[in-house]
Amino acid sequence: MNLLVFKKLPMGQQADLLRRHGHFLAERREDSFRLSLYALGDFYAEEWRVHDEDHILFIHLFQHSGGLNEYLAKIRLPEV
């Protein structure tokens, strides 16, 4: 899956693809939000939720590794 194809999908399908095929890397809090970071294909995706809710507010997509800075201490790489 590449970024351009993923961006064209509705958010519900994006979330489903992340759960089924994405690699969960880390989770963090920012103010009252819970952010979950996934890697999928050639990009990263952040699911933004209100801290104690399951509803996804939006999914932020990026390819530049600078977007990982806030997660570096918490990233769990898959075991080989």
PDB file of N, CA, C and O in Angstrom:
ATOM      1  N   MET A   1       0.869  -1.181   0.000  1.00  0.00           N
ATOM      2  CA  MET A   1       0.000   0.000   0.000  1.00  0.00           C
ATOM      3  C   MET A   1       0.905   1.230   0.000  1.00  0.00           C
ATOM      4  O   MET A   1       1.865   1.314   0.766  1.00  0.00           O
ATOM      5  N   ASN A   2       0.582   2.170  -0.867  1.00  0.00           N
ATOM      6  CA  ASN A   2       1.354   3.410  -0.840  1.00  0.00           C
ATOM      7  C   ASN A   2       0.483   4.562  -0.341  1.00  0.00           C
ATOM      8  O   ASN A   2      -0.741   4.454  -0.278  1.00  0.00           O
ATOM      9  N   LEU A   3       1.132   5.645   0.004  1.00  0.00           N
ATOM     10  CA  LEU A   3       0.467   6.791   0.621  1.00  0.00           C
ATOM     11  C   LEU A   3      -0.652   7.351  -0.247  1.00  0.00           C
ATOM     12  O   LEU A   3      -1.733   7.637   0.267  1.00  0.00           O
ATOM     13  N   LEU A   4      -0.427   7.513  -1.533  1.00  0.00           N
ATOM     14  CA  LEU A   4      -1.425   8.135  -2.405  1.00  0.00           C
ATOM     15  C   LEU A   4      -2.701   7.296  -2.487  1.00  0.00           C
ATOM     16  O   LEU A   4      -3.800   7.851  -2.481  1.00  0.00           O
ATOM     17  N   VAL A   5      -2.576   5.996  -2.563  1.00  0.00           N
ATOM     18  CA  VAL A   5      -3.751   5.114  -2.599  1.00  0.00           C
ATOM     19  C   VAL A   5      -4.480   5.166  -1.263  1.00  0.00           C
ATOM     20  O   VAL A   5      -5.705   5.278  -1.229  1.00  0.00           O
ATOM     21  N   PHE A   6      -3.734   5.087  -0.161  1.00  0.00           N
ATOM     22  CA  PHE A   6      -4.316   5.092   1.175  1.00  0.00           C
ATOM     23  C   PHE A   6      -5.092   6.386   1.428  1.00  0.00           C
ATOM     24  O   PHE A   6      -6.181   6.348   2.002  1.00  0.00           O
ATOM     25  N   LYS A   7      -4.548   7.524   1.010  1.00  0.00           N
ATOM     26  CA  LYS A   7      -5.193   8.822   1.250  1.00  0.00           C
ATOM     27  C   LYS A   7      -6.560   8.922   0.605  1.00  0.00           C
ATOM     28  O   LYS A   7      -7.415   9.659   1.097  1.00  0.00           O
ATOM     29  N   LYS A   8      -6.790   8.207  -0.477  1.00  0.00           N
ATOM     30  CA  LYS A   8      -8.059   8.283  -1.201  1.00  0.00           C
ATOM     31  C   LYS A   8      -9.172   7.483  -0.541  1.00  0.00           C
ATOM     32  O   LYS A   8     -10.339   7.638  -0.900  1.00  0.00           O
ATOM     33  N   LEU A   9      -8.826   6.626   0.423  1.00  0.00           N
ATOM     34  CA  LEU A   9      -9.823   5.779   1.082  1.00  0.00           C
ATOM     35  C   LEU A   9     -10.562   6.552   2.167  1.00  0.00           C
ATOM     36  O   LEU A   9      -9.999   7.476   2.753  1.00  0.00           O
ATOM     37  N   PRO A  10     -11.813   6.191   2.443  1.00  0.00           N
ATOM     38  CA  PRO A  10     -12.528   6.776   3.584  1.00  0.00           C
ATOM     39  C   PRO A  10     -11.815   6.390   4.891  1.00  0.00           C
ATOM     40  O   PRO A  10     -11.146   5.359   4.963  1.00  0.00           O
ATOM     41  N   MET A  11     -11.968   7.225   5.910  1.00  0.00           N
ATOM     42  CA  MET A  11     -11.243   7.022   7.161  1.00  0.00           C
ATOM     43  C   MET A  11     -11.549   5.651   7.787  1.00  0.00           C
ATOM     44  O   MET A  11     -10.652   5.044   8.371  1.00  0.00           O
ATOM     45  N   GLY A  12     -12.759   5.159   7.687  1.00  0.00           N
ATOM     46  CA  GLY A  12     -13.086   3.849   8.247  1.00  0.00           C
ATOM     47  C   GLY A  12     -12.275   2.730   7.600  1.00  0.00           C
ATOM     48  O   GLY A  12     -11.808   1.821   8.286  1.00  0.00           O
ATOM     49  N   GLN A  13     -12.109   2.797   6.288  1.00  0.00           N
ATOM     50  CA  GLN A  13     -11.292   1.808   5.599  1.00  0.00           C
ATOM     51  C   GLN A  13      -9.824   1.970   5.944  1.00  0.00           C
ATOM     52  O   GLN A  13      -9.096   0.985   6.068  1.00  0.00           O
ATOM     53  N   GLN A  14      -9.391   3.211   6.099  1.00  0.00           N
ATOM     54  CA  GLN A  14      -8.000   3.456   6.504  1.00  0.00           C
ATOM     55  C   GLN A  14      -7.733   2.806   7.864  1.00  0.00           C
ATOM     56  O   GLN A  14      -6.734   2.110   8.040  1.00  0.00           O
ATOM     57  N   ALA A  15      -8.628   3.037   8.818  1.00  0.00           N
ATOM     58  CA  ALA A  15      -8.460   2.482  10.170  1.00  0.00           C
ATOM     59  C   ALA A  15      -8.432   0.956  10.123  1.00  0.00           C
ATOM     60  O   ALA A  15      -7.630   0.330  10.816  1.00  0.00           O
ATOM     61  N   ASP A  16      -9.292   0.361   9.318  1.00  0.00           N
ATOM     62  CA  ASP A  16      -9.331  -1.096   9.200  1.00  0.00           C
ATOM     63  C   ASP A  16      -8.018  -1.629   8.618  1.00  0.00           C
ATOM     64  O   ASP A  16      -7.485  -2.625   9.107  1.00  0.00           O
ATOM     65  N   LEU A  17      -7.501  -0.982   7.591  1.00  0.00           N
ATOM     66  CA  LEU A  17      -6.229  -1.398   7.006  1.00  0.00           C
ATOM     67  C   LEU A  17      -5.081  -1.279   8.007  1.00  0.00           C
ATOM     68  O   LEU A  17      -4.206  -2.143   8.062  1.00  0.00           O
ATOM     69  N   LEU A  18      -5.089  -0.216   8.790  1.00  0.00           N
ATOM     70  CA  LEU A  18      -4.036  -0.054   9.800  1.00  0.00           C
ATOM     71  C   LEU A  18      -4.093  -1.181  10.820  1.00  0.00           C
ATOM     72  O   LEU A  18      -3.058  -1.745  11.175  1.00  0.00           O
ATOM     73  N   ARG A  19      -5.278  -1.511  11.291  1.00  0.00           N
ATOM     74  CA  ARG A  19      -5.428  -2.585  12.278  1.00  0.00           C
ATOM     75  C   ARG A  19      -5.008  -3.944  11.708  1.00  0.00           C
ATOM     76  O   ARG A  19      -4.364  -4.736  12.396  1.00  0.00           O
ATOM     77  N   ARG A  20      -5.374  -4.208  10.456  1.00  0.00           N
ATOM     78  CA  ARG A  20      -5.125  -5.530   9.882  1.00  0.00           C
ATOM     79  C   ARG A  20      -3.734  -5.685   9.276  1.00  0.00           C
ATOM     80  O   ARG A  20      -3.153  -6.768   9.333  1.00  0.00           O
ATOM     81  N   HIS A  21      -3.189  -4.602   8.692  1.00  0.00           N
ATOM     82  CA  HIS A  21      -1.935  -4.736   7.949  1.00  0.00           C
ATOM     83  C   HIS A  21      -0.820  -3.803   8.404  1.00  0.00           C
ATOM     84  O   HIS A  21       0.337  -3.978   8.021  1.00  0.00           O
ATOM     85  N   GLY A  22      -1.163  -2.827   9.212  1.00  0.00           N
ATOM     86  CA  GLY A  22      -0.145  -1.900   9.694  1.00  0.00           C
ATOM     87  C   GLY A  22       0.675  -2.506  10.815  1.00  0.00           C
ATOM     88  O   GLY A  22       0.239  -3.441  11.487  1.00  0.00           O
ATOM     89  N   HIS A  23       1.853  -1.969  11.006  1.00  0.00           N
ATOM     90  CA  HIS A  23       2.710  -2.394  12.111  1.00  0.00           C
ATOM     91  C   HIS A  23       2.593  -1.344  13.209  1.00  0.00           C
ATOM     92  O   HIS A  23       3.068  -0.219  13.053  1.00  0.00           O
ATOM     93  N   PHE A  24       1.957  -1.714  14.324  1.00  0.00           N
ATOM     94  CA  PHE A  24       1.839  -0.791  15.453  1.00  0.00           C
ATOM     95  C   PHE A  24       3.234  -0.547  16.015  1.00  0.00           C
ATOM     96  O   PHE A  24       3.962  -1.491  16.322  1.00  0.00           O
ATOM     97  N   LEU A  25       3.601   0.725  16.148  1.00  0.00           N
ATOM     98  CA  LEU A  25       4.935   1.067  16.633  1.00  0.00           C
ATOM     99  C   LEU A  25       4.927   1.644  18.041  1.00  0.00           C
ATOM    100  O   LEU A  25       5.776   1.288  18.858  1.00  0.00           O
ATOM    101  N   ALA A  26       3.983   2.525  18.334  1.00  0.00           N
ATOM    102  CA  ALA A  26       4.006   3.176  19.644  1.00  0.00           C
ATOM    103  C   ALA A  26       2.716   3.942  19.867  1.00  0.00           C
ATOM    104  O   ALA A  26       1.924   4.152  18.949  1.00  0.00           O
ATOM    105  N   GLU A  27       2.528   4.350  21.104  1.00  0.00           N
ATOM    106  CA  GLU A  27       1.392   5.184  21.476  1.00  0.00           C
ATOM    107  C   GLU A  27       1.912   6.283  22.388  1.00  0.00           C
ATOM    108  O   GLU A  27       2.855   6.074  23.152  1.00  0.00           O
ATOM    109  N   ARG A  28       1.296   7.448  22.303  1.00  0.00           N
ATOM    110  CA  ARG A  28       1.681   8.553  23.180  1.00  0.00           C
ATOM    111  C   ARG A  28       0.472   9.437  23.437  1.00  0.00           C
ATOM    112  O   ARG A  28      -0.556   9.327  22.768  1.00  0.00           O
ATOM    113  N   ARG A  29       0.615  10.305  24.409  1.00  0.00           N
ATOM    114  CA  ARG A  29      -0.432  11.280  24.726  1.00  0.00           C
ATOM    115  C   ARG A  29       0.042  12.672  24.360  1.00  0.00           C
ATOM    116  O   ARG A  29       1.219  13.010  24.487  1.00  0.00           O
ATOM    117  N   GLU A  30      -0.896  13.453  23.909  1.00  0.00           N
ATOM    118  CA  GLU A  30      -0.643  14.876  23.666  1.00  0.00           C
ATOM    119  C   GLU A  30      -1.882  15.618  24.132  1.00  0.00           C
ATOM    120  O   GLU A  30      -2.954  15.493  23.540  1.00  0.00           O
ATOM    121  N   ASP A  31      -1.726  16.388  25.196  1.00  0.00           N
ATOM    122  CA  ASP A  31      -2.853  17.062  25.848  1.00  0.00           C
ATOM    123  C   ASP A  31      -3.915  16.019  26.207  1.00  0.00           C
ATOM    124  O   ASP A  31      -3.618  15.079  26.945  1.00  0.00           O
ATOM    125  N   SER A  32      -5.132  16.161  25.707  1.00  0.00           N
ATOM    126  CA  SER A  32      -6.194  15.204  26.037  1.00  0.00           C
ATOM    127  C   SER A  32      -6.385  14.153  24.935  1.00  0.00           C
ATOM    128  O   SER A  32      -7.433  13.512  24.856  1.00  0.00           O
ATOM    129  N   PHE A  33      -5.374  13.988  24.098  1.00  0.00           N
ATOM    130  CA  PHE A  33      -5.470  13.053  22.978  1.00  0.00           C
ATOM    131  C   PHE A  33      -4.551  11.856  23.155  1.00  0.00           C
ATOM    132  O   PHE A  33      -3.489  11.951  23.771  1.00  0.00           O
ATOM    133  N   ARG A  34      -4.982  10.730  22.603  1.00  0.00           N
ATOM    134  CA  ARG A  34      -4.178   9.509  22.556  1.00  0.00           C
ATOM    135  C   ARG A  34      -3.826   9.274  21.093  1.00  0.00           C
ATOM    136  O   ARG A  34      -4.715   9.180  20.246  1.00  0.00           O
ATOM    137  N   LEU A  35      -2.537   9.178  20.794  1.00  0.00           N
ATOM    138  CA  LEU A  35      -2.070   8.995  19.429  1.00  0.00           C
ATOM    139  C   LEU A  35      -1.425   7.625  19.297  1.00  0.00           C
ATOM    140  O   LEU A  35      -0.586   7.249  20.115  1.00  0.00           O
ATOM    141  N   SER A  36      -1.814   6.882  18.273  1.00  0.00           N
ATOM    142  CA  SER A  36      -1.242   5.568  17.988  1.00  0.00           C
ATOM    143  C   SER A  36      -0.517   5.648  16.659  1.00  0.00           C
ATOM    144  O   SER A  36      -1.076   6.110  15.664  1.00  0.00           O
ATOM    145  N   LEU A  37       0.726   5.198  16.645  1.00  0.00           N
ATOM    146  CA  LEU A  37       1.565   5.279  15.453  1.00  0.00           C
ATOM    147  C   LEU A  37       1.681   3.917  14.783  1.00  0.00           C
ATOM    148  O   LEU A  37       1.964   2.912  15.435  1.00  0.00           O
ATOM    149  N   TYR A  38       1.460   3.898  13.473  1.00  0.00           N
ATOM    150  CA  TYR A  38       1.575   2.698  12.658  1.00  0.00           C
ATOM    151  C   TYR A  38       2.488   2.960  11.468  1.00  0.00           C
ATOM    152  O   TYR A  38       2.595   4.089  10.989  1.00  0.00           O
ATOM    153  N   ALA A  39       3.142   1.911  11.001  1.00  0.00           N
ATOM    154  CA  ALA A  39       3.877   1.943   9.733  1.00  0.00           C
ATOM    155  C   ALA A  39       3.125   1.035   8.771  1.00  0.00           C
ATOM    156  O   ALA A  39       2.719  -0.072   9.127  1.00  0.00           O
ATOM    157  N   LEU A  40       2.947   1.519   7.552  1.00  0.00           N
ATOM    158  CA  LEU A  40       2.271   0.727   6.530  1.00  0.00           C
ATOM    159  C   LEU A  40       2.813   1.145   5.174  1.00  0.00           C
ATOM    160  O   LEU A  40       2.753   2.320   4.812  1.00  0.00           O
ATOM    161  N   GLY A  41       3.336   0.199   4.433  1.00  0.00           N
ATOM    162  CA  GLY A  41       3.870   0.522   3.110  1.00  0.00           C
ATOM    163  C   GLY A  41       4.983   1.547   3.185  1.00  0.00           C
ATOM    164  O   GLY A  41       5.979   1.345   3.880  1.00  0.00           O
ATOM    165  N   ASP A  42       4.810   2.650   2.467  1.00  0.00           N
ATOM    166  CA  ASP A  42       5.852   3.674   2.388  1.00  0.00           C
ATOM    167  C   ASP A  42       5.552   4.904   3.249  1.00  0.00           C
ATOM    168  O   ASP A  42       6.048   5.995   2.965  1.00  0.00           O
ATOM    169  N   PHE A  43       4.736   4.730   4.309  1.00  0.00           N
ATOM    170  CA  PHE A  43       4.354   5.888   5.118  1.00  0.00           C
ATOM    171  C   PHE A  43       4.069   5.478   6.560  1.00  0.00           C
ATOM    172  O   PHE A  43       4.031   4.296   6.904  1.00  0.00           O
ATOM    173  N   TYR A  44       3.873   6.496   7.383  1.00  0.00           N
ATOM    174  CA  TYR A  44       3.470   6.334   8.779  1.00  0.00           C
ATOM    175  C   TYR A  44       2.093   6.952   8.950  1.00  0.00           C
ATOM    176  O   TYR A  44       1.730   7.881   8.229  1.00  0.00           O
ATOM    177  N   ALA A  45       1.328   6.440   9.901  1.00  0.00           N
ATOM    178  CA  ALA A  45      -0.013   6.954  10.177  1.00  0.00           C
ATOM    179  C   ALA A  45      -0.194   7.103  11.679  1.00  0.00           C
ATOM    180  O   ALA A  45       0.141   6.204  12.451  1.00  0.00           O
ATOM    181  N   GLU A  46      -0.726   8.244  12.081  1.00  0.00           N
ATOM    182  CA  GLU A  46      -1.068   8.513  13.477  1.00  0.00           C
ATOM    183  C   GLU A  46      -2.579   8.559  13.598  1.00  0.00           C
ATOM    184  O   GLU A  46      -3.229   9.385  12.956  1.00  0.00           O
ATOM    185  N   GLU A  47      -3.143   7.682  14.412  1.00  0.00           N
ATOM    186  CA  GLU A  47      -4.567   7.764  14.725  1.00  0.00           C
ATOM    187  C   GLU A  47      -4.729   8.679  15.940  1.00  0.00           C
ATOM    188  O   GLU A  47      -4.116   8.444  16.981  1.00  0.00           O
ATOM    189  N   TRP A  48      -5.542   9.704  15.809  1.00  0.00           N
ATOM    190  CA  TRP A  48      -5.817  10.644  16.895  1.00  0.00           C
ATOM    191  C   TRP A  48      -7.185  10.337  17.483  1.00  0.00           C
ATOM    192  O   TRP A  48      -8.187  10.282  16.770  1.00  0.00           O
ATOM    193  N   ARG A  49      -7.210  10.136  18.808  1.00  0.00           N
ATOM    194  CA  ARG A  49      -8.452   9.896  19.545  1.00  0.00           C
ATOM    195  C   ARG A  49      -8.458  10.752  20.810  1.00  0.00           C
ATOM    196  O   ARG A  49      -7.402  11.093  21.343  1.00  0.00           O
ATOM    197  N   VAL A  50      -9.651  11.094  21.284  1.00  0.00           N
ATOM    198  CA  VAL A  50      -9.763  11.694  22.610  1.00  0.00           C
ATOM    199  C   VAL A  50      -9.341  10.622  23.585  1.00  0.00           C
ATOM    200  O   VAL A  50      -9.667   9.451  23.390  1.00  0.00           O
ATOM    201  N   HIS A  51      -8.621  10.993  24.636  1.00  0.00           N
ATOM    202  CA  HIS A  51      -7.958  10.056  25.545  1.00  0.00           C
ATOM    203  C   HIS A  51      -8.781   8.829  25.917  1.00  0.00           C
ATOM    204  O   HIS A  51      -8.292   7.713  25.740  1.00  0.00           O
ATOM    205  N   ASP A  52      -9.976   8.971  26.410  1.00  0.00           N
ATOM    206  CA  ASP A  52     -10.761   7.825  26.899  1.00  0.00           C
ATOM    207  C   ASP A  52     -11.843   7.370  25.933  1.00  0.00           C
ATOM    208  O   ASP A  52     -12.816   6.747  26.360  1.00  0.00           O
ATOM    209  N   GLU A  53     -11.706   7.659  24.659  1.00  0.00           N
ATOM    210  CA  GLU A  53     -12.718   7.277  23.677  1.00  0.00           C
ATOM    211  C   GLU A  53     -12.108   6.405  22.591  1.00  0.00           C
ATOM    212  O   GLU A  53     -10.905   6.465  22.338  1.00  0.00           O
ATOM    213  N   ASP A  54     -12.932   5.606  21.960  1.00  0.00           N
ATOM    214  CA  ASP A  54     -12.467   4.747  20.876  1.00  0.00           C
ATOM    215  C   ASP A  54     -12.637   5.380  19.502  1.00  0.00           C
ATOM    216  O   ASP A  54     -11.997   4.956  18.540  1.00  0.00           O
ATOM    217  N   HIS A  55     -13.495   6.392  19.403  1.00  0.00           N
ATOM    218  CA  HIS A  55     -13.770   7.058  18.126  1.00  0.00           C
ATOM    219  C   HIS A  55     -12.510   7.765  17.613  1.00  0.00           C
ATOM    220  O   HIS A  55     -11.880   8.525  18.348  1.00  0.00           O
ATOM    221  N   ILE A  56     -12.148   7.515  16.366  1.00  0.00           N
ATOM    222  CA  ILE A  56     -10.985   8.160  15.750  1.00  0.00           C
ATOM    223  C   ILE A  56     -11.404   9.540  15.256  1.00  0.00           C
ATOM    224  O   ILE A  56     -12.363   9.671  14.495  1.00  0.00           O
ATOM    225  N   LEU A  57     -10.683  10.563  15.690  1.00  0.00           N
ATOM    226  CA  LEU A  57     -10.961  11.923  15.230  1.00  0.00           C
ATOM    227  C   LEU A  57     -10.422  12.137  13.822  1.00  0.00           C
ATOM    228  O   LEU A  57     -11.120  12.658  12.952  1.00  0.00           O
ATOM    229  N   PHE A  58      -9.174  11.732  13.606  1.00  0.00           N
ATOM    230  CA  PHE A  58      -8.578  11.810  12.280  1.00  0.00           C
ATOM    231  C   PHE A  58      -7.325  10.960  12.246  1.00  0.00           C
ATOM    232  O   PHE A  58      -6.815  10.533  13.282  1.00  0.00           O
ATOM    233  N   ILE A  59      -6.836  10.721  11.038  1.00  0.00           N
ATOM    234  CA  ILE A  59      -5.605   9.962  10.833  1.00  0.00           C
ATOM    235  C   ILE A  59      -4.629  10.864  10.105  1.00  0.00           C
ATOM    236  O   ILE A  59      -4.877  11.288   8.977  1.00  0.00           O
ATOM    237  N   HIS A  60      -3.524  11.149  10.756  1.00  0.00           N
ATOM    238  CA  HIS A  60      -2.463  11.994  10.183  1.00  0.00           C
ATOM    239  C   HIS A  60      -1.452  11.095   9.496  1.00  0.00           C
ATOM    240  O   HIS A  60      -0.949  10.150  10.104  1.00  0.00           O
ATOM    241  N   LEU A  61      -1.146  11.377   8.231  1.00  0.00           N
ATOM    242  CA  LEU A  61      -0.219  10.574   7.443  1.00  0.00           C
ATOM    243  C   LEU A  61       1.042  11.361   7.149  1.00  0.00           C
ATOM    244  O   LEU A  61       0.987  12.565   6.899  1.00  0.00           O
ATOM    245  N   PHE A  62       2.186  10.679   7.178  1.00  0.00           N
ATOM    246  CA  PHE A  62       3.444  11.341   6.825  1.00  0.00           C
ATOM    247  C   PHE A  62       4.473  10.323   6.384  1.00  0.00           C
ATOM    248  O   PHE A  62       4.368   9.136   6.692  1.00  0.00           O
ATOM    249  N   GLN A  63       5.473  10.806   5.655  1.00  0.00           N
ATOM    250  CA  GLN A  63       6.551   9.946   5.175  1.00  0.00           C
ATOM    251  C   GLN A  63       7.905  10.362   5.733  1.00  0.00           C
ATOM    252  O   GLN A  63       8.824   9.545   5.785  1.00  0.00           O
ATOM    253  N   HIS A  64       8.042  11.593   6.142  1.00  0.00           N
ATOM    254  CA  HIS A  64       9.331  12.095   6.620  1.00  0.00           C
ATOM    255  C   HIS A  64       9.612  11.572   8.025  1.00  0.00           C
ATOM    256  O   HIS A  64       8.748  11.630   8.900  1.00  0.00           O
ATOM    257  N   SER A  65      10.799  11.071   8.234  1.00  0.00           N
ATOM    258  CA  SER A  65      11.154  10.487   9.529  1.00  0.00           C
ATOM    259  C   SER A  65      11.153  11.503  10.670  1.00  0.00           C
ATOM    260  O   SER A  65      11.122  11.109  11.835  1.00  0.00           O
ATOM    261  N   GLY A  66      11.184  12.786  10.367  1.00  0.00           N
ATOM    262  CA  GLY A  66      11.109  13.802  11.412  1.00  0.00           C
ATOM    263  C   GLY A  66       9.822  13.709  12.219  1.00  0.00           C
ATOM    264  O   GLY A  66       9.777  14.144  13.369  1.00  0.00           O
ATOM    265  N   GLY A  67       8.773  13.144  11.624  1.00  0.00           N
ATOM    266  CA  GLY A  67       7.508  12.968  12.337  1.00  0.00           C
ATOM    267  C   GLY A  67       7.572  11.923  13.432  1.00  0.00           C
ATOM    268  O   GLY A  67       6.639  11.792  14.225  1.00  0.00           O
ATOM    269  N   LEU A  68       8.672  11.176  13.481  1.00  0.00           N
ATOM    270  CA  LEU A  68       8.839  10.130  14.491  1.00  0.00           C
ATOM    271  C   LEU A  68       9.484  10.640  15.780  1.00  0.00           C
ATOM    272  O   LEU A  68       9.502   9.921  16.779  1.00  0.00           O
ATOM    273  N   ASN A  69      10.006  11.845  15.775  1.00  0.00           N
ATOM    274  CA  ASN A  69      10.771  12.362  16.916  1.00  0.00           C
ATOM    275  C   ASN A  69      10.054  12.208  18.256  1.00  0.00           C
ATOM    276  O   ASN A  69      10.684  11.847  19.251  1.00  0.00           O
ATOM    277  N   GLU A  70       8.771  12.470  18.297  1.00  0.00           N
ATOM    278  CA  GLU A  70       8.022  12.388  19.560  1.00  0.00           C
ATOM    279  C   GLU A  70       7.862  10.947  20.043  1.00  0.00           C
ATOM    280  O   GLU A  70       7.505  10.723  21.200  1.00  0.00           O
ATOM    281  N   TYR A  71       8.117   9.978  19.183  1.00  0.00           N
ATOM    282  CA  TYR A  71       7.902   8.570  19.511  1.00  0.00           C
ATOM    283  C   TYR A  71       9.177   7.791  19.795  1.00  0.00           C
ATOM    284  O   TYR A  71       9.102   6.676  20.313  1.00  0.00           O
ATOM    285  N   LEU A  72      10.318   8.325  19.482  1.00  0.00           N
ATOM    286  CA  LEU A  72      11.555   7.533  19.470  1.00  0.00           C
ATOM    287  C   LEU A  72      11.781   6.710  20.735  1.00  0.00           C
ATOM    288  O   LEU A  72      12.226   5.565  20.652  1.00  0.00           O
ATOM    289  N   ALA A  73      11.487   7.261  21.875  1.00  0.00           N
ATOM    290  CA  ALA A  73      11.724   6.530  23.124  1.00  0.00           C
ATOM    291  C   ALA A  73      10.717   5.391  23.338  1.00  0.00           C
ATOM    292  O   ALA A  73      10.959   4.499  24.152  1.00  0.00           O
ATOM    293  N   LYS A  74       9.585   5.418  22.610  1.00  0.00           N
ATOM    294  CA  LYS A  74       8.518   4.459  22.865  1.00  0.00           C
ATOM    295  C   LYS A  74       8.314   3.438  21.748  1.00  0.00           C
ATOM    296  O   LYS A  74       7.488   2.538  21.897  1.00  0.00           O
ATOM    297  N   ILE A  75       9.024   3.547  20.663  1.00  0.00           N
ATOM    298  CA  ILE A  75       8.802   2.652  19.529  1.00  0.00           C
ATOM    299  C   ILE A  75       9.247   1.234  19.867  1.00  0.00           C
ATOM    300  O   ILE A  75      10.346   1.008  20.373  1.00  0.00           O
ATOM    301  N   ARG A  76       8.357   0.284  19.571  1.00  0.00           N
ATOM    302  CA  ARG A  76       8.661  -1.135  19.727  1.00  0.00           C
ATOM    303  C   ARG A  76       8.788  -1.730  18.332  1.00  0.00           C
ATOM    304  O   ARG A  76       7.796  -1.829  17.610  1.00  0.00           O
ATOM    305  N   LEU A  77       9.984  -2.123  17.950  1.00  0.00           N
ATOM    306  CA  LEU A  77      10.190  -2.731  16.648  1.00  0.00           C
ATOM    307  C   LEU A  77       9.821  -4.206  16.713  1.00  0.00           C
ATOM    308  O   LEU A  77      10.042  -4.858  17.734  1.00  0.00           O
ATOM    309  N   PRO A  78       9.255  -4.739  15.620  1.00  0.00           N
ATOM    310  CA  PRO A  78       8.895  -6.158  15.629  1.00  0.00           C
ATOM    311  C   PRO A  78      10.126  -7.031  15.782  1.00  0.00           C
ATOM    312  O   PRO A  78      11.193  -6.722  15.251  1.00  0.00           O
ATOM    313  N   GLU A  79       9.966  -8.126  16.516  1.00  0.00           N
ATOM    314  CA  GLU A  79      11.084  -9.063  16.680  1.00  0.00           C
ATOM    315  C   GLU A  79      11.230  -9.885  15.406  1.00  0.00           C
ATOM    316  O   GLU A  79      10.241 -10.251  14.772  1.00  0.00           O
ATOM    317  N   VAL A  80      12.471 -10.169  15.040  1.00  0.00           N
ATOM    318  CA  VAL A  80      12.733 -10.931  13.818  1.00  0.00           C
ATOM    319  C   VAL A  80      12.752 -12.402  14.111  1.00  0.00           C
ATOM    320  O   VAL A  80      12.958 -13.210  13.206  1.00  0.00           O
TER     321      VAL A  80
END
